[in-house]
Amino acid sequence: MFALRGKKAKRARALGGQDAEGFVLPRPLRRSVRFLFSLGAGRIHIARHTGTMSALAFFAATGFYGMSLGGHTQNFTQTTTTAAGFAIEDVKVSGNVETSEIDILQQLGLDGTTSLVALDVAQARKLLADLPWVRDVVVRKVYPGTIQVELKEREAFAIWQHGSDLSLIEKNGSVIAPLRDNKFSELPLFVGRDAEVAAANFEEQFKNWPDLKKRVKAFIRVAGRRWDLHMDNGVVVKLPEHDLDRAMQTLAKLEQEQDILARDIAAVDLRLEDRTTVQLTAQAFVRRDAAVKQREKDLKKLASQI
């Protein structure tokens, strides 16, 4: 009985159990102690080259950790995957009208050695979304070496002049890009502070007056409240802040009955509901003044003969 208990106690001590004095190893250490005991006893066989492979794995892990700390992981991935045949060789772009493929390549930073594996699609979308004409963009990887870029571009609604600067704007008033050429010269021109915001709503009200609208050279925002129309022959039509339909009906009637816009006038003031004021040009005023004076002379001469 005593011998049996002694043998069990000896084995327990060897395996990390309770010894004669009652010492017990913590549970997390018991498996490690048993493994070391079995290894020393020769009951565990370790394959050849295990140590070499473990050392290589340790150095590799250390190297990757060092590259991660130094920020070189992306460069390493780029170099290795490019060498393995995953260099980006083709970029297929669709949906672009105003955005050139050169702009896309430059924005993505592609130089012929960029790896498709290392390309961050989310970052690529973010970069392309910063291009002026891009409203939405989808970027896809097609292995081994192709990128598909699908664009949805913004639509130019009008030209907005603020100060001496000209910009293309969307219908909601958002600025797209500076005006660089005459490609968009047919778009309506809106001038003044807040004109870009109010442009779409104001332009919509002209759908019932297409003949007059096509003669407007510029829509001028005045004091952020009302509009002046600068016609193609230089005549300025001053519109009221409210009741645009009434003013446009008056203008259409004057144009139909008196061909008012073809006359030698500088402006037509439609701001007051009860009357329309016509401003003559300087030359017309001189001619009118001369005609009035001549009429007065003729009347005096006629009176002296009676």
C-alpha positions in Angstrom: 0.0 0.0 0.0 2.8 2.4 1.0 4.9 1.4 -2.1 2.0 2.0 -4.4 1.3 5.4 -3.1 4.9 6.3 -3.3 5.1 5.4 -7.0 2.0 7.4 -7.9 3.4 10.4 -6.0 6.7 10.2 -7.9 4.9 10.0 -11.2 2.7 13.0 -10.2 5.7 15.0 -9.4 7.3 14.1 -12.7 4.1 15.2 -14.6 3.7 18.4 -12.8 1.2 17.2 -10.2 1.2 17.3 -6.4 4.4 16.3 -4.6 4.8 15.0 -1.1 4.8 18.5 0.3 1.6 19.4 -1.4 3.1 21.7 -4.2 0.9 21.9 -7.3 1.9 23.5 -10.6 -0.5 26.0 -12.1 -2.8 24.4 -14.7 -1.4 26.4 -17.7 2.1 25.1 -17.0 1.2 21.4 -16.7 1.0 20.7 -20.5 4.4 22.3 -21.1 6.0 20.3 -18.3 4.5 17.1 -19.6 5.8 17.9 -23.1 9.3 18.6 -21.9 9.3 15.4 -19.8 8.2 13.3 -22.8 10.8 15.1 -25.0 13.6 14.3 -22.5 12.4 10.7 -22.3 12.6 10.3 -26.1 8.9 9.5 -26.5 8.4 12.5 -28.9 10.1 12.4 -32.4 11.0 15.7 -34.1 11.3 15.6 -37.9 14.6 16.5 -39.6 15.1 20.2 -40.5 12.4 21.3 -38.1 14.9 23.6 -36.4 16.1 25.1 -39.7 12.5 25.7 -40.8 11.6 27.3 -37.5 14.6 29.6 -37.7 13.6 30.6 -41.2 10.0 31.2 -40.1 11.3 33.3 -37.2 13.5 35.5 -39.4 10.7 35.9 -41.9 8.3 36.9 -39.2 10.9 39.3 -37.9 11.4 40.8 -41.4 7.7 41.3 -42.0 7.3 42.9 -38.6 10.2 45.2 -39.4 8.8 46.1 -42.8 5.4 46.8 -41.2 7.0 49.1 -38.6 8.9 50.9 -41.4 5.9 51.2 -43.7 7.5 49.1 -46.4 5.0 46.3 -46.6 3.2 47.9 -49.6 6.4 48.3 -51.5 7.5 44.7 -50.8 4.1 43.4 -51.9 4.2 45.6 -55.0 7.6 44.4 -56.1 7.0 40.7 -55.5 3.6 40.5 -57.1 4.7 42.6 -60.1 7.6 40.2 -60.6 5.2 37.3 -60.4 3.2 38.6 -63.4 0.5 40.8 -61.8 1.6 44.2 -63.1 -1.2 46.4 -64.4 -1.1 46.3 -68.1 -4.5 47.6 -69.2 -7.0 50.1 -67.9 -10.5 49.9 -69.4 -12.5 53.1 -68.9 -16.2 53.5 -69.7 -18.7 56.3 -69.2 -16.1 59.1 -69.6 -16.9 62.1 -71.9 -15.2 65.0 -70.2 -12.7 63.0 -68.2 -9.6 61.8 -70.2 -8.0 58.5 -69.7 -4.7 60.3 -69.1 -6.2 62.1 -66.1 -7.4 58.8 -64.7 -4.0 57.2 -65.1 -2.3 60.1 -63.5 -4.8 60.3 -60.6 -4.2 56.6 -59.9 -0.4 57.0 -60.1 0.0 54.1 -62.6 3.5 53.9 -64.1 3.6 50.5 -65.7 5.1 48.7 -62.7 2.1 49.0 -60.4 0.9 45.6 -59.1 -2.8 44.7 -59.4 -2.6 42.7 -56.2 -1.2 45.7 -54.2 -3.8 48.1 -55.7 -6.2 49.5 -53.0 -9.6 49.6 -54.8 -11.2 51.8 -52.1 -8.4 54.3 -52.3 -8.5 54.2 -56.1 -12.2 55.1 -56.0 -11.6 57.9 -53.6 -8.8 59.4 -55.9 -11.0 59.2 -59.0 -14.0 60.7 -57.2 -11.8 63.8 -56.7 -11.7 64.5 -60.4 -13.9 67.5 -61.4 -16.4 65.7 -63.7 -16.7 62.5 -61.7 -20.1 62.0 -59.9 -19.7 58.3 -59.2 -17.1 55.7 -60.0 -16.7 51.9 -59.8 -13.2 50.3 -59.9 -12.7 46.5 -60.4 -9.7 44.2 -60.6 -9.6 41.7 -63.4 -6.7 39.4 -62.9 -3.9 39.0 -63.9 -3.4 42.6 -65.1 -6.5 44.7 -65.9 -8.4 47.5 -64.1 -12.0 48.3 -65.1 -13.1 51.9 -64.4 -16.8 52.8 -64.8 -17.6 56.5 -64.5 -20.8 58.5 -64.1 -20.0 62.1 -65.0 -21.7 65.3 -63.9 -23.8 67.2 -66.4 -23.1 70.9 -67.2 -26.3 72.9 -67.0 -25.0 76.5 -67.4 -22.1 78.9 -67.2 -21.8 81.0 -64.0 -19.8 84.2 -64.0 -18.6 85.4 -60.6 -16.4 88.4 -60.8 -14.1 87.8 -63.7 -14.2 84.0 -63.3 -16.3 81.7 -65.4 -17.3 78.2 -64.1 -19.5 75.4 -65.4 -22.3 74.5 -62.9 -24.8 71.6 -62.5 -28.5 72.2 -62.3 -28.3 72.2 -58.5 -25.8 75.0 -58.6 -22.7 72.9 -57.8 -19.6 74.1 -59.5 -18.0 71.5 -61.8 -14.9 73.1 -63.1 -13.6 76.4 -64.6 -14.6 77.1 -68.1 -11.6 76.5 -70.3 -12.8 76.7 -73.9 -15.8 77.4 -76.2 -17.1 73.9 -76.1 -20.0 75.0 -73.8 -20.6 78.4 -75.3 -24.3 77.4 -76.1 -25.1 77.0 -72.4 -27.0 79.9 -70.8 -24.9 82.4 -68.9 -25.9 83.4 -65.3 -24.1 86.3 -63.7 -23.8 87.5 -60.1 -23.8 86.5 -56.5 -26.2 83.5 -55.7 -27.0 83.3 -59.4 -25.8 79.7 -59.6 -28.2 78.6 -56.9 -31.3 80.3 -58.3 -30.4 79.6 -62.0 -32.3 76.3 -62.5 -35.6 77.6 -61.0 -35.5 80.8 -62.9 -34.6 79.2 -66.2 -37.5 76.7 -65.7 -40.0 79.7 -65.7 -38.9 80.6 -69.2 -40.3 77.4 -70.8 -43.4 79.3 -71.9 -41.4 82.0 -73.6 -39.0 80.1 -75.9 -38.7 82.8 -78.5 -37.7 85.4 -76.0 -35.5 83.0 -74.1 -33.3 82.2 -77.1 -32.6 85.9 -77.5 -31.2 86.2 -74.0 -27.4 86.6 -73.9 -27.1 86.7 -70.1 -29.2 86.4 -67.0 -28.0 88.9 -64.5 -28.8 88.4 -60.8 -29.4 91.8 -59.1 -28.9 92.2 -55.3 -29.8 88.5 -54.8 -33.5 89.3 -55.3 -34.4 89.8 -59.0 -33.1 89.4 -62.6 -32.1 91.5 -65.6 -32.1 90.0 -69.0 -29.3 91.2 -71.4 -30.6 90.5 -74.9 -28.5 89.6 -77.9 -28.8 93.2 -79.3 -27.8 94.9 -76.1 -31.2 95.8 -74.7 -31.6 95.3 -71.0 -35.0 94.0 -69.7 -35.5 94.7 -66.0 -37.8 92.1 -64.4 -39.6 92.4 -61.1 -38.8 90.3 -58.0 -42.2 88.7 -58.1 -44.9 87.9 -60.7 -42.5 87.0 -63.6 -45.4 85.8 -65.7 -47.1 89.2 -65.8 -43.8 90.9 -66.8 -43.1 88.4 -69.5 -46.6 88.6 -70.9 -46.2 92.4 -71.1 -42.8 92.0 -72.9 -44.2 89.5 -75.3 -47.1 91.8 -76.2 -44.8 94.7 -76.7 -42.6 92.6 -79.0 -45.5 91.3 -81.0 -47.3 94.6 -81.4 -44.5 97.2 -81.5 -41.3 95.1 -82.1 -40.0 96.8 -79.0 -36.6 94.9 -78.8 -35.7 96.0 -82.3 -36.0 99.7 -81.6 -33.2 102.0 -80.7 -33.6 101.6 -76.9 -31.3 100.8 -74.0 -33.7 99.2 -71.5 -37.3 98.1 -70.8 -38.3 98.4 -67.2 -41.0 96.0 -66.2 -40.6 96.1 -62.5 -43.8 98.2 -61.8 -47.1 96.5 -62.4 -49.0 99.6 -63.5 -46.6 101.0 -66.1 -43.7 100.1 -68.4 -40.7 102.4 -68.8 -38.5 102.5 -71.9 -35.0 104.0 -71.7 -33.6 105.4 -74.9 -30.0 104.9 -76.0 -27.8 108.0 -75.9 -27.9 108.4 -79.7 -31.7 108.0 -79.7 -32.0 110.5 -76.9 -30.0 113.1 -78.9 -32.1 112.4 -82.0 -35.3 112.7 -80.0 -34.2 115.9 -78.3 -33.4 117.4 -81.7 -36.7 116.3 -83.1 -38.6 117.9 -80.1 -36.7 121.2 -80.5 -37.4 121.2 -84.3 -41.1 120.5 -83.6 -41.2 123.5 -81.2 -39.6 125.8 -83.8 -42.1 124.6 -86.4 -45.0 125.2 -84.0 -43.7 128.8 -83.3 -43.3 129.5 -86.9 -46.7 128.3 -87.7 -48.2 130.4 -84.9 -46.5 133.6 -86.2 -48.0 133.1 -89.6 -51.6 132.9 -88.3 
